[in-house]
């Protein structure tokens, strides 16, 4: 059952992403050869109009094949219907639309989840406290609002958890506002706990989890949650570049499968949130200005705009192909790392 759920979730995220490219390509009159779900051997296909729709063997990807996207040009396709004949703005929108649709999917799912299951506040409000833990002993109480950690402003619970998780067990200085609007400063030294999974540091703070319902609340929650997830992704990418987070901390298909398996047991609400979170991840990662990503193609558009002429298509395609091979090698490494974590 988890395998089926895994395939359905990835397929939904990929289809939505590729549909964004497809929709804007059609909108701007670009000839679309194929809309494919999956990679590898073709299992099923049907041609409707000028476009072939197909399902391929490996459900870990997909693509929209556009006229003029590759070096080789199809002489049968009118020049004004090739991608490279479109304006920089139109090509930008076609490239961005995949990630854009992922963000729209996440927003809709977060809204529906909040509407039907209720939502908790995204604000960094402290929930129930246990007296034996360091946070309580330091003076943190239920309903306190975290204003800053180590001098860094905290706007959401994700901000707070990021600072705690990235502290690597350090003593942390908190600034909080209690129920009486009194500002207080506390210092929390975590408890160190050893287990088979490794070393963990326990601060003893938890999120305020009382649920709220209603259309307005659902709207507010969906936008706030999407915003905090964007910030979390931004912090993660930044940490990767500065070395705070290593490649070993990344997860591939195997890691995602494991998460889906655990979330499936937690219920429909958890699955919906996971899909939204993964959709944002896919969108943000695709906008990184790295060859083979949509962001890499957008980077070449900016270069074209600055220099006043397109980058040679052969050079650009070579760079994207090299980037794609590097991504495949990274995926292989991350997959083996995921497997190792499971059997360790």
C-alpha positions in Angstrom: 0.0 0.0 0.0 2.9 2.4 0.8 4.4 1.7 -2.6 1.2 2.7 -4.3 0.9 5.8 -2.2 4.5 6.7 -2.9 3.9 6.4 -6.7 0.7 8.4 -6.5 2.2 11.2 -4.4 5.2 11.6 -6.7 3.1 11.3 -9.8 0.8 14.1 -8.6 3.6 16.4 -7.8 5.4 15.7 -11.1 2.2 16.0 -13.2 1.4 19.3 -11.6 4.9 20.6 -12.2 5.0 19.5 -15.8 1.5 20.7 -16.4 2.7 24.2 -15.5 5.3 24.1 -18.2 2.7 22.6 -20.6 0.0 25.1 -19.9 2.2 28.2 -20.5 3.9 26.6 -23.5 0.5 26.2 -25.1 -0.6 29.6 -23.9 2.4 31.2 -25.8 2.0 29.0 -28.9 5.0 26.7 -28.4 4.7 23.4 -30.2 4.6 20.5 -27.6 5.8 17.2 -28.9 5.2 15.1 -25.7 3.8 15.3 -22.2 5.4 12.4 -20.3 4.8 11.1 -16.7 7.9 9.1 -15.8 11.1 8.3 -17.4 12.6 5.4 -19.4 10.6 2.9 -21.5 7.2 4.0 -22.8 4.4 1.9 -21.3 1.4 3.8 -22.7 0.9 6.7 -25.1 -1.9 8.5 -26.9 -1.7 11.4 -29.4 -4.2 14.1 -29.1 -3.8 17.0 -31.5 -0.1 17.8 -32.0 0.9 16.4 -28.5 1.6 12.8 -27.5 0.7 12.0 -23.9 2.7 9.1 -22.4 3.4 7.1 -19.2 6.9 5.7 -18.8 8.4 2.9 -16.7 10.1 4.8 -13.9 7.7 7.1 -12.0 10.5 9.3 -10.7 10.3 12.2 -13.1 8.6 13.5 -16.2 9.0 16.1 -18.9 7.4 18.2 -21.5 9.2 18.1 -24.9 9.0 21.5 -26.6 10.0 22.4 -30.2 13.2 24.4 -30.2 14.3 23.3 -26.8 17.2 21.2 -28.1 20.0 22.0 -30.5 18.4 20.0 -33.4 15.5 22.0 -34.9 12.5 20.3 -36.6 12.2 22.0 -40.0 8.5 20.9 -40.1 7.7 23.1 -37.1 7.1 26.8 -37.9 9.9 29.0 -36.5 7.4 31.1 -34.5 6.3 28.0 -32.7 9.7 27.1 -31.4 10.7 27.9 -27.8 13.7 30.0 -28.8 11.6 32.2 -31.0 9.6 33.5 -27.9 10.4 36.5 -25.9 12.6 36.3 -22.8 9.5 37.0 -20.6 7.5 34.2 -22.3 10.3 31.7 -21.9 10.8 32.8 -18.3 7.1 32.2 -17.6 7.3 28.7 -19.3 10.3 27.8 -17.2 8.9 29.2 -13.9 5.4 27.8 -14.4 6.4 24.3 -13.2 7.5 25.5 -9.8 4.7 27.9 -9.7 2.1 25.1 -10.1 3.9 23.2 -7.3 3.4 26.2 -5.0 -0.3 26.5 -6.1 -0.8 22.8 -5.3 0.8 23.2 -1.9 -1.4 26.3 -1.1 -4.6 24.5 -2.1 -3.7 21.4 -0.1 -2.9 23.4 3.0 -6.1 25.3 2.7 -8.2 22.2 2.3 -6.5 20.5 5.2 -7.1 23.5 7.4 -10.7 23.8 6.2 -11.7 20.2 6.9 -9.3 19.1 9.7 -8.7 22.5 11.4 -5.4 24.2 11.8 -3.0 25.2 14.5 -1.4 28.6 14.7 1.9 29.1 12.8 3.0 31.5 15.5 5.8 30.3 17.8 3.6 29.8 20.8 4.7 27.3 23.5 2.4 24.4 24.2 2.2 22.0 27.1 5.3 21.9 29.3 6.8 19.0 31.3 8.3 20.2 34.6 11.3 17.8 34.4 12.6 19.2 31.2 15.3 22.0 30.9 12.9 24.6 29.2 10.4 24.5 32.1 13.2 24.6 34.7 14.7 27.7 32.9 11.4 29.5 33.2 9.5 28.9 29.9 5.8 28.4 30.4 2.8 27.3 28.3 1.4 30.1 26.0 4.7 32.0 26.0 5.5 33.4 22.6 9.1 33.0 21.4 10.4 36.4 20.1 14.0 35.5 19.4 16.6 32.7 19.9 20.3 33.6 20.1 19.4 37.1 19.0 17.6 35.9 15.8 14.0 37.0 15.3 11.5 34.2 15.4 8.3 34.6 13.3 7.0 31.1 13.2 7.3 27.7 14.8 9.4 26.5 11.9 11.9 29.4 12.6 12.1 28.2 16.2 12.6 24.6 15.4 15.3 25.4 12.8 17.3 27.4 15.4 17.0 24.6 17.9 17.9 21.8 15.5 20.8 23.7 14.1 22.2 24.5 17.5 23.8 21.0 17.9 23.1 20.9 21.6 24.4 24.3 22.5 23.0 26.4 25.4 20.4 28.8 23.9 19.2 32.2 24.9 15.5 32.8 24.4 13.5 36.0 24.6 9.8 35.4 25.2 6.6 37.3 25.8 4.3 35.7 28.4 0.5 35.9 28.7 0.7 39.2 30.6 2.8 40.8 27.7 5.9 40.7 29.9 9.2 40.2 28.1 11.5 37.7 29.7 14.9 36.3 28.9 15.8 32.7 29.7 18.8 30.4 29.0 18.2 26.8 28.3 20.9 24.1 28.5 19.6 20.8 26.9 19.8 17.4 28.3 22.0 15.0 26.4 20.5 11.6 25.6 22.3 8.6 24.0 20.4 5.9 22.1 20.9 3.4 19.2 20.0 6.2 16.8 22.7 8.4 18.1 22.9 11.5 20.4 19.9 13.8 20.8 19.6 17.0 22.8 16.3 17.6 24.7 15.2 21.2 25.4 11.6 20.3 26.3 9.6 22.8 24.3 6.5 21.9 22.3 4.1 23.6 19.9 0.8 25.0 20.9 -1.6 22.6 19.2 -5.1 23.8 19.9 -7.0 23.7 16.5 -9.0 26.5 15.0 -11.7 26.2 12.3 -13.3 28.4 9.6 -12.8 29.6 6.1 -10.9 32.8 7.1 -8.6 30.8 9.4 -8.0 28.3 6.7 -7.0 31.0 4.3 -4.7 32.7 6.8 -3.1 29.4 7.8 -2.4 28.3 4.2 -0.6 31.5 3.2 1.4 31.7 6.5 2.4 28.0 6.4 3.4 28.3 2.8 5.5 31.3 3.7 7.2 29.6 6.6 7.9 26.6 4.5 9.6 28.8 1.8 11.8 30.3 4.6 12.6 26.8 5.9 13.7 25.7 2.4 15.7 28.9 2.0 17.5 28.2 5.3 18.2 24.6 4.3 19.7 25.6 0.9 21.8 28.3 2.5 23.1 25.9 5.1 24.0 23.4 2.4 26.2 26.0 0.7 27.9 27.2 3.9 28.4 23.6 5.1 26.0 23.6 8.1 24.1 20.8 6.4 25.9 18.1 4.6 25.0 15.9 1.6 24.5 13.0 4.0 21.5 14.9 5.4 19.7 14.9 2.1 17.0 12.3 1.2 16.2 10.7 -2.1 13.3 8.4 -3.2 14.1 5.8 -0.5 14.1 8.5 2.2 10.8 9.9 0.9 9.3 6.4 0.8 10.2 5.9 4.5 8.6 9.3 5.4 5.5 8.4 3.5 5.2 5.1 5.2 5.4 6.7 8.7 3.0 9.6 7.7 0.5 7.2 6.2 0.1 5.6 9.7 -0.6 9.1 11.1 -3.7 9.6 8.9 -5.0 11.6 6.0 -4.2 15.0 7.4 -0.5 14.1 7.8 -0.4 12.8 4.2 -1.9 16.0 2.8 0.6 18.1 4.7 3.4 15.9 3.4 2.3 16.3 -0.2 2.2 20.0 0.3 5.6 20.1 1.8 7.2 17.9 -0.9 5.5 20.0 -3.6 7.1 23.2 -2.2 10.4 21.3 -2.0 10.2 20.2 -5.6 9.3 23.8 -6.7 12.1 25.5 -4.8 14.8 23.0 -5.7 13.9 23.3 -9.4 14.4 27.1 -9.2 18.0 26.7 -7.9 20.2 28.2 -10.7 22.0 25.0 -11.4 22.3 23.4 -14.9 19.4 21.0 -15.8 17.1 22.7 -13.3 14.5 25.2 -14.4 16.4 27.7 -12.4 19.5 26.9 -14.5 17.5 27.7 -17.7 16.2 30.9 -16.2 19.8 31.9 -15.3 20.6 31.6 -19.0 17.7 33.9 -19.8 19.1 36.5 -17.5 22.5 36.2 -19.1 20.8 36.6 -22.5 19.0 39.7 -21.3 22.2 41.2 -20.0 24.4 40.5 -23.0 21.7 41.3 -25.5 21.9 38.0 -27.4 21.2 34.4 -26.7 23.9 32.0 -25.3 24.9 29.6 -28.1 22.3 26.7 -27.8 25.0 24.0 -28.2 27.0 25.5 -25.3 23.9 25.8 -23.1 22.7 22.3 -23.9 26.2 20.9 -23.1 26.2 22.6 -19.7 22.7 21.3 -18.9 23.7 17.8 -19.9 26.7 17.9 -17.6 24.5 19.2 -14.8 22.0 16.4 -15.4 24.8 13.8 -15.1 26.0 15.4 -11.9 22.4 15.3 -10.5 22.1 11.6 -11.4 25.4 10.8 -9.6 24.1 12.8 -6.6 20.8 10.9 -6.7 22.6 7.6 -6.7 24.8 8.6 -3.7 21.8 9.9 -1.8 19.8 6.7 -2.5 22.6 4.5 -1.2 22.9 6.8 1.8 19.1 6.4 2.5 19.4 2.6 2.3 22.4 2.6 4.6 20.4 4.7 7.2 17.6 2.1 7.1 19.8 -1.0 7.5 22.3 0.7 9.9 
